[in-house]
Amino acid sequence: MKVNRLVIFTGLLLILSLPVQAHTGAGTVHGFADGLLHPLMGVDHLLVMLAIGLWAVSRGGRSLWLLPLSFLLMMAAGAGLYLAGVTVNAAETWVAVSVLVSGLLVCGNYRIATGLAIALVAGFALSHGYVHAAELQTETHADKYVLGFLLTTALLHVLGIVAGLSGIARVKIINAGFGLLCAVIGTVLLAGV
């Protein structure tokens, strides 16, 4: 019964997300509320955030807090790069790669060195932070917008962690299915980039 709830909840998140509008620059984006909502508007971000939480649980130990914390810090750094006027080439491509790779990591439950895991997560986060900040129409409320998307990102990480700790996501078929979903969507995003 708990597995069905996770599948239904994940399905609702995917239905509610608007992947085509995730990073189009459409609309006015400038405040805290926009920042809170922005990560929920794209399947790419939803999947990676949940995957980071699940992967952190499967790794256990210090990874449980190191991976999400590293992601948040580097996501803020990525936003800072954009706001400082630094150009990150192919940031959207790296976001798509993050969806694919995070799916493979969850699906295969790969045991890699903690330093490498943090480096991967940091790379994912840098691109996500950069493309989120690139949605700003004006830098007037950039700090509030960034704070908003960092808060939602943290909550999505926690959701992945709670799912993993509750035992729901420990079922290998669920992890494999979720990882495969990420890998397929990442591949589709890469094909469209």
KEKENU-658681 format. One record per residue (C-alpha): x, y, z. Coordinates in Angstrom, 3 decimals. Each point is the difference from the previous one (the first is absolute). Example, Ala and Ser with C-alpha at 12.3 -4.5 7.8 and 13.67 -1.06 7.14 Angstrom:
% KEKENU-658681
NODE;x;y;z
NODE;12.300;-4.500;7.800
NODE;1.370;3.440;-0.660
This chain:
% KEKENU-658681
NODE;x;y;z
NODE;0.000;0.000;0.000
NODE;2.851;2.435;0.780
NODE;1.566;-0.766;-3.386
NODE;-3.245;0.983;-1.711
NODE;0.012;3.352;1.815
NODE;3.549;0.750;-1.192
NODE;-0.897;-0.944;-3.571
NODE;-3.151;2.123;0.118
NODE;1.821;2.967;1.595
NODE;2.857;-0.187;-2.526
NODE;-2.515;-0.266;-2.826
NODE;-1.833;3.091;1.230
NODE;3.260;1.943;0.219
NODE;0.835;-0.977;-3.570
NODE;-3.458;0.908;-1.247
NODE;0.071;3.362;1.789
NODE;3.425;0.901;-1.322
NODE;0.367;1.810;-3.274
NODE;3.281;-1.208;-1.508
NODE;-0.301;2.021;-3.170
NODE;-0.252;3.229;1.993
NODE;2.726;-0.809;2.520
NODE;2.701;2.284;-1.406
NODE;-1.489;1.941;-2.845
NODE;0.328;3.521;1.335
NODE;-3.752;0.395;-0.472
NODE;-1.922;2.058;2.515
NODE;1.117;2.403;2.662
NODE;2.162;-1.615;2.660
NODE;1.284;2.196;2.774
NODE;-1.086;-0.774;3.565
NODE;-0.033;-2.486;2.868
NODE;-3.251;-1.670;-1.108
NODE;1.370;-0.414;-3.524
NODE;3.115;-1.576;1.460
NODE;-2.060;-2.383;2.128
NODE;-2.068;-1.126;-2.971
NODE;2.664;-0.112;-2.697
NODE;1.557;-3.369;0.948
NODE;-3.468;-1.567;-0.079
NODE;-0.577;1.133;-3.573
NODE;2.442;-2.400;-1.621
NODE;0.267;-3.743;0.132
NODE;3.784;0.314;-0.317
NODE;0.347;1.681;3.373
NODE;-2.579;-2.181;1.755
NODE;1.689;-3.208;-1.079
NODE;3.542;1.072;0.873
NODE;-0.980;1.315;3.447
NODE;-1.865;-3.188;0.890
NODE;2.839;-2.103;-1.413
NODE;2.604;1.832;2.094
NODE;-2.064;-0.742;3.119
NODE;-0.438;-3.664;-0.921
NODE;3.656;-0.425;-0.894
NODE;1.069;1.649;3.268
NODE;-2.113;-2.518;1.944
NODE;1.350;-2.963;-1.951
NODE;3.562;1.170;0.673
NODE;-0.775;0.607;3.672
NODE;2.308;1.473;2.620
NODE;1.251;3.524;-0.569
NODE;-1.303;-0.037;-3.575
NODE;-3.483;0.392;1.411
NODE;0.712;3.658;0.723
NODE;3.152;0.626;-2.074
NODE;-1.586;-0.560;-3.410
NODE;-3.076;2.228;0.491
NODE;2.031;2.697;1.770
NODE;2.636;-0.040;-2.762
NODE;-2.757;0.314;-2.565
NODE;-1.556;3.004;1.721
NODE;3.323;1.810;0.426
NODE;1.070;-0.549;-3.604
NODE;-3.438;0.885;-1.293
NODE;0.351;3.348;1.760
NODE;3.468;0.328;-1.562
NODE;-1.443;-0.724;-3.454
NODE;-2.598;2.721;0.486
NODE;2.791;2.301;1.183
NODE;1.977;-0.671;-3.175
NODE;-2.932;1.049;-2.142
NODE;-0.679;3.101;2.082
NODE;3.703;0.932;-0.201
NODE;-0.221;-0.125;-3.788
NODE;2.100;-3.150;-0.437
NODE;-0.989;-2.125;-2.985
NODE;-0.339;-3.736;0.555
NODE;-0.087;-1.679;-3.374
NODE;-2.571;-2.724;-0.616
NODE;-1.602;0.324;3.450
NODE;-3.276;-1.465;-1.291
NODE;1.901;-2.977;-1.397
NODE;1.598;-0.582;3.400
NODE;-3.455;0.119;1.611
NODE;-1.157;-2.734;-2.391
NODE;3.161;-2.002;0.728
NODE;-0.741;0.328;3.728
NODE;-3.426;-1.590;-0.497
NODE;1.501;-2.907;-1.934
NODE;2.948;-0.615;2.330
NODE;-1.989;0.388;3.219
NODE;-2.444;-2.577;-1.336
NODE;2.813;-2.414;-0.748
NODE;1.480;0.558;3.468
NODE;-3.300;-0.757;1.737
NODE;-0.862;-2.909;-2.286
NODE;3.388;-1.673;0.365
NODE;0.594;1.082;3.617
NODE;3.617;0.681;-0.926
NODE;2.507;0.101;2.841
NODE;2.550;2.618;-0.947
NODE;2.370;1.947;2.227
NODE;-1.662;2.737;2.032
NODE;2.216;2.672;-1.566
NODE;-1.063;-1.049;-3.501
NODE;-3.660;-0.138;1.059
NODE;0.243;3.544;1.363
NODE;1.762;1.171;-3.165
NODE;-2.771;-1.465;-2.180
NODE;-2.719;1.572;2.119
NODE;1.859;3.324;-0.004
NODE;0.235;-0.045;-3.793
NODE;-3.712;-0.758;-0.299
NODE;-0.827;2.793;2.436
NODE;2.140;2.615;-1.692
NODE;-1.901;-0.417;-3.262
NODE;-3.409;-0.105;1.706
NODE;0.744;3.179;1.960
NODE;1.294;1.745;-3.107
NODE;-3.052;-0.770;-2.152
NODE;-2.414;0.885;2.795
NODE;1.665;3.390;0.465
NODE;-0.046;0.523;-3.767
NODE;-3.805;0.135;0.250
NODE;0.138;3.307;1.865
NODE;-1.506;2.841;-1.983
NODE;1.505;2.586;2.335
NODE;2.608;-0.303;2.707
NODE;-2.040;2.186;2.359
NODE;-1.075;-2.888;2.230
NODE;2.646;-2.541;-0.968
NODE;0.810;-0.843;3.614
NODE;-3.643;-0.822;0.788
NODE;-0.403;-2.025;-3.196
NODE;3.160;-2.032;0.698
NODE;-1.067;-0.573;3.606
NODE;-3.364;-1.249;-1.278
NODE;1.401;-2.573;-2.387
NODE;2.582;-1.142;2.558
NODE;-2.769;-0.598;2.544
NODE;-2.078;-2.041;-2.449
NODE;3.109;-1.940;-1.020
NODE;0.710;-0.833;3.644
NODE;-3.585;-1.168;0.462
NODE;0.246;-2.252;-3.063
NODE;3.237;-1.473;1.380
NODE;-1.759;-0.654;3.305
NODE;-2.884;-1.667;-1.844
NODE;2.457;-2.360;-1.704
NODE;1.738;-0.694;3.308
NODE;-3.269;-0.659;1.826
NODE;-1.124;-2.356;-2.759
NODE;3.300;-1.853;0.262
NODE;0.028;-0.141;3.803
NODE;-3.621;-1.106;0.210
NODE;0.913;-3.139;-1.879
NODE;-2.205;0.787;-2.967
NODE;2.903;0.752;-2.308
NODE;2.175;-2.810;1.360
NODE;-1.961;-2.429;-2.112
NODE;2.406;-0.669;-2.849
NODE;-2.693;0.066;-2.635
NODE;-1.092;3.516;1.067
NODE;3.564;1.328;-0.110
NODE;0.584;-1.734;-3.312
NODE;-3.243;1.374;-1.429
NODE;0.627;3.530;1.249
NODE;3.597;-0.112;-1.225
NODE;-1.112;-1.279;-3.383
NODE;-2.599;2.767;-0.225
NODE;2.724;2.581;0.711
NODE;2.324;-1.582;-2.561
NODE;-2.676;-0.043;-2.706
NODE;-1.080;3.593;0.649
NODE;3.647;1.105;0.151
NODE;0.630;-1.655;-3.357
NODE;-3.075;1.678;-1.490
NODE;1.123;3.372;1.358
NODE;3.483;-0.522;-1.431
NODE;-1.474;-0.881;-3.381
NODE;-2.007;3.228;0.056
NODE;2.837;2.286;1.167
